[in-house]
Amino acid sequence: MVAGLSASSTVSAKTWHLKQGQDWKPVSAEGEDKYLLAVAEIKRLVSTGQTEAARQAIDKLKKDFPEIAGPDLDAFAEAEIFFSEGKFVRAIWGYDKLLTEFPESALLQAALDRQFAIATAFLAGQKKRVLGIFEMKGYAEGERIMERISDRAGDAPIGVKSALAIAESLEKRGKFNQAYHQWSQISYRWPTDQIGRDALLGMARCKHAAYRGPKYDGSTLISAKSYYESFKLRYPADAEGFDIDEKLKLINEQMALKQFRIGEYYQKTGNKQSANFYYRMVVNNWPGSTAAKMAKQMMNENLRAEKVKK
């Protein structure tokens, strides 16, 4: 079991339990040490997959400390057994039951922590059984669990961690458009401090990573440049550490090359007038770029060709 069996972090330095329709009842001070040792042992057994031993330890805990027994502990204990067996989807249902039916339970944080651990495993590639037969990676399940945690926990640390975990997982898997939207939501919910800073950087990073090359749409480059410039303006002290100037330089090179490739296309079709138009655009807009040097060379060659014709 987890430390949430002790509500000391949310109520007091004692171990408490809330029974339905009753006031908070403390575990006797005499049994506090014994209780904490029992909880630590249950946590170890569950985490190491020793299911039968964990079940026996939970039953003994209820017998030794009847003051903490109740339907919320029963729901949590059932979910813990599923967790120890590696039946993560069923464990999630059990924790959801606790969170939904006993929102005032001292086990609330413990259930959220367990769900976060399961969602993290799914986002890392843990497989889930489908129809009891097939297995598939549970990325989508992990995202859904994290979303529910974030909705339930709100601005609490675990709520923020869950929202960030979704964005980081999507980005790591190359789903840059989805990751961008998740970072955008995070930026909207927590626009200030480090979370807001990291979200802005994530939005810029995902837009930049979504660019597929000079043959494709360049709007993502424009967006990435705008976000990076905003980051540099809002967080000047952090800009150097995140190599923002280098990223902006790279984007300028990419934008220049895209326009140069358009000029090359017209060059190949024999439309040198249109080609020179794009070459001049490159030289004027990105004068220090590698593409600008190539554009100047192409314009000079076209000029020499025209003089030979005359």
C-alpha positions in Angstrom: 0.0 0.0 0.0 1.1 3.6 -0.3 1.8 6.3 2.2 -1.7 7.7 1.6 -2.9 5.1 4.1 -1.6 7.7 6.5 -3.4 11.0 6.2 -0.7 12.8 8.0 0.2 15.0 5.0 -3.4 16.3 4.8 -4.8 16.3 8.3 -2.2 16.2 11.1 0.8 14.3 12.4 -1.4 11.4 13.4 -2.9 8.7 11.3 -6.6 9.3 10.6 -9.5 7.6 8.9 -12.9 9.0 7.8 -15.8 6.6 8.0 -18.9 7.3 6.0 -21.2 9.7 7.9 -18.7 10.1 10.8 -16.0 12.4 12.0 -12.3 11.8 11.5 -11.1 9.1 13.9 -7.4 8.9 14.9 -5.4 5.7 15.2 -4.4 5.4 18.8 -1.0 6.9 19.6 0.2 3.6 21.1 -0.3 1.8 17.9 1.1 4.4 15.6 4.5 2.9 15.1 3.1 -0.6 14.6 0.6 0.8 12.1 3.3 2.6 10.0 5.4 -0.5 9.9 2.5 -2.6 8.7 1.7 0.0 6.0 5.4 0.0 4.9 5.4 -3.8 4.6 2.1 -3.8 2.6 3.6 -1.2 0.2 6.7 -3.4 -0.3 4.6 -6.5 -0.9 2.3 -4.8 -3.4 5.2 -3.1 -5.3 7.1 -6.4 -5.6 4.1 -8.4 -6.8 3.7 -10.6 -3.7 -0.1 -10.7 -4.1 -1.1 -13.3 -1.6 1.2 -12.0 1.1 -0.1 -8.5 0.5 -3.7 -9.7 0.8 -2.9 -11.4 4.1 -1.1 -8.3 5.3 -4.1 -6.1 4.4 -6.5 -8.4 6.3 -4.2 -8.3 9.3 -4.1 -4.5 9.2 -7.9 -4.3 9.3 -8.0 -6.7 12.2 -5.3 -5.0 14.2 -6.7 -1.5 13.5 -10.5 -1.7 13.2 -10.7 2.1 13.5 -9.3 2.5 10.0 -11.5 -0.2 8.4 -14.2 1.0 6.0 -15.6 0.8 2.5 -12.9 3.2 1.1 -10.1 1.0 2.5 -11.9 -2.0 1.0 -12.0 -0.4 -2.4 -8.4 0.7 -2.2 -7.2 -2.7 -1.0 -9.0 -4.5 -3.9 -7.3 -2.1 -6.4 -4.0 -2.7 -4.7 -4.3 -6.4 -5.2 -5.0 -5.9 -8.9 -2.0 -3.6 -9.1 0.3 -6.2 -7.5 -1.0 -8.8 -10.1 -0.1 -6.4 -12.9 -3.8 -6.1 -13.9 -3.5 -2.4 -14.4 -6.8 -1.7 -16.1 -8.8 -3.4 -13.4 -6.7 -1.6 -10.8 -7.6 1.7 -12.4 -11.3 0.9 -12.1 -10.8 0.1 -8.4 -9.0 3.4 -7.8 -11.7 5.2 -9.8 -14.3 3.7 -7.5 -12.5 5.1 -4.4 -12.0 8.5 -6.0 -15.6 8.8 -7.1 -17.5 7.3 -4.2 -15.2 8.4 -1.3 -13.8 11.8 -2.3 -13.1 12.7 1.3 -11.1 9.5 2.0 -7.6 9.8 3.4 -6.6 7.4 0.6 -7.4 9.9 -2.1 -3.8 10.9 -2.7 -2.6 7.3 -2.6 -5.1 6.3 -5.3 -4.0 9.2 -7.5 -0.4 8.3 -7.0 -1.1 4.7 -8.1 -3.0 5.9 -11.1 -0.2 8.2 -12.1 2.3 5.2 -11.8 0.0 3.1 -14.0 -0.4 5.9 -16.6 3.3 6.5 -16.6 3.9 2.8 -17.4 1.4 2.9 -20.3 2.9 6.1 -21.7 6.3 4.3 -21.6 5.0 1.5 -23.8 3.5 -0.9 -21.3 1.1 -3.2 -23.1 -2.6 -3.8 -22.2 -4.8 -6.7 -23.0 -7.7 -6.1 -25.3 -10.7 -8.5 -25.2 -8.6 -10.7 -23.0 -6.6 -12.0 -26.0 -4.6 -9.4 -27.8 -2.0 -7.1 -26.4 -1.3 -3.5 -27.6 0.7 -0.6 -26.2 -1.5 1.5 -23.9 -0.5 5.0 -25.0 -4.1 6.1 -25.4 -5.1 4.5 -22.1 -2.2 6.3 -20.4 -3.3 9.6 -21.8 -6.9 9.1 -20.7 -5.8 8.3 -17.1 -3.5 11.3 -17.0 -6.3 13.5 -18.2 -8.6 12.3 -15.5 -5.9 12.8 -12.8 -5.3 16.3 -14.1 -9.1 17.1 -14.1 -9.5 15.7 -10.6 -6.4 17.2 -9.0 -6.5 20.6 -10.7 -3.6 22.8 -9.7 -2.2 20.3 -7.2 1.3 19.1 -8.1 0.1 15.7 -9.4 -2.5 17.5 -11.6 0.3 19.5 -13.2 2.6 16.5 -13.5 -0.1 14.6 -15.3 -0.7 17.3 -17.9 3.0 17.6 -18.5 3.4 13.8 -18.8 0.9 13.8 -21.7 2.7 16.5 -23.6 6.1 15.0 -23.0 4.9 11.5 -24.1 3.3 12.8 -27.3 6.4 14.8 -28.2 8.7 11.9 -27.5 6.6 9.7 -29.8 6.9 12.2 -32.6 3.2 13.3 -32.4 4.2 17.0 -32.6 0.8 18.5 -33.6 -0.9 16.7 -30.7 1.9 17.6 -28.4 1.7 21.3 -29.4 -2.0 21.4 -28.5 -1.3 19.8 -25.1 1.5 22.3 -24.4 -0.9 25.1 -25.5 -3.5 23.9 -23.0 -0.9 23.8 -20.3 0.2 27.3 -21.2 -3.4 28.5 -21.0 -4.0 26.8 -17.5 -0.6 27.8 -16.0 0.7 30.8 -18.0 3.3 31.9 -15.4 6.3 30.7 -13.6 8.4 27.7 -14.8 5.3 25.8 -16.1 4.4 28.6 -18.4 7.9 29.0 -19.5 8.3 25.3 -20.3 5.0 25.3 -22.1 5.9 28.2 -24.3 9.2 26.4 -25.1 7.3 23.2 -25.8 5.0 24.9 -28.2 7.9 26.4 -30.1 9.8 23.1 -30.1 6.8 21.1 -31.4 6.0 23.6 -34.2 9.6 23.5 -35.3 9.8 19.7 -35.2 6.6 19.5 -37.2 8.3 21.1 -40.2 8.9 18.4 -42.8 11.3 20.2 -45.2 11.3 22.7 -48.1 8.8 20.8 -50.2 6.1 21.1 -47.5 4.1 23.8 -45.8 6.3 26.4 -44.0 3.7 27.8 -41.7 5.0 25.7 -38.8 8.4 27.5 -39.2 6.7 30.9 -38.9 4.9 29.8 -35.8 8.0 28.3 -34.2 9.9 31.5 -34.9 7.2 33.6 -33.3 7.2 31.4 -30.1 11.0 31.4 -29.9 11.1 35.2 -30.2 8.4 35.5 -27.6 10.4 33.2 -25.3 13.5 35.3 -25.8 11.5 38.5 -25.0 9.8 37.1 -21.9 12.7 35.0 -20.5 15.9 36.7 -21.6 17.9 35.2 -18.7 17.0 31.7 -19.9 17.3 32.3 -23.7 21.1 31.5 -23.8 20.7 28.3 -21.8 18.1 27.0 -24.3 20.1 28.1 -27.4 17.3 30.3 -28.6 19.4 32.4 -30.9 20.8 29.2 -32.5 17.3 27.9 -33.0 16.2 31.2 -34.6 19.2 31.1 -36.9 18.4 27.6 -38.0 14.8 28.6 -38.7 16.0 31.5 -40.8 18.2 29.1 -42.7 15.3 26.8 -43.3 12.9 29.6 -44.4 15.5 30.9 -46.8 16.2 27.5 -48.2 12.5 26.9 -48.8 12.2 30.1 -50.8 15.4 29.2 -52.7 13.9 25.8 -53.7 10.9 27.6 -55.1 13.3 29.7 -57.2 15.0 26.6 -58.3 11.7 25.1 -59.4 11.1 28.0 -61.7 14.7 27.9 -62.9 14.2 24.3 -64.0 10.9 25.2 -65.9 12.8 27.9 -67.8 11.0 30.8 -66.1 14.1 32.7 -65.0 12.1 35.9 -64.3 10.1 34.2 -61.5 13.2 32.3 -60.4 15.1 35.6 -59.9 12.1 37.0 -58.0 12.5 34.3 -55.4 16.3 34.5 -55.4 16.1 38.3 -54.7 13.6 37.6 -51.9 16.1 35.2 -50.3 18.9 37.7 -50.5 16.8 40.6 -49.2 15.1 38.7 -46.3 17.9 36.4 -45.2 21.1 38.1 -46.4 23.5 36.1 -44.1 22.1 32.7 -44.9 23.7 30.0 -46.9 20.7 30.0 -49.3 21.4 33.8 -49.9 24.9 32.9 -51.2 23.4 30.3 -53.5 20.7 32.7 -54.7 23.3 35.4 -55.6 25.2 32.8 -57.6 22.1 31.7 -59.5 21.2 35.3 -60.3 24.7 36.0 -61.6 24.6 33.0 -63.8 21.2 34.0 -65.1 22.5 37.5 -65.8 25.6 36.1 -67.7 23.3 33.9 -69.7 21.2 36.9 -70.7 24.2 38.8 -71.8 25.4 35.9 -73.9 22.1 35.8 -75.7 22.3 39.5 -76.5 
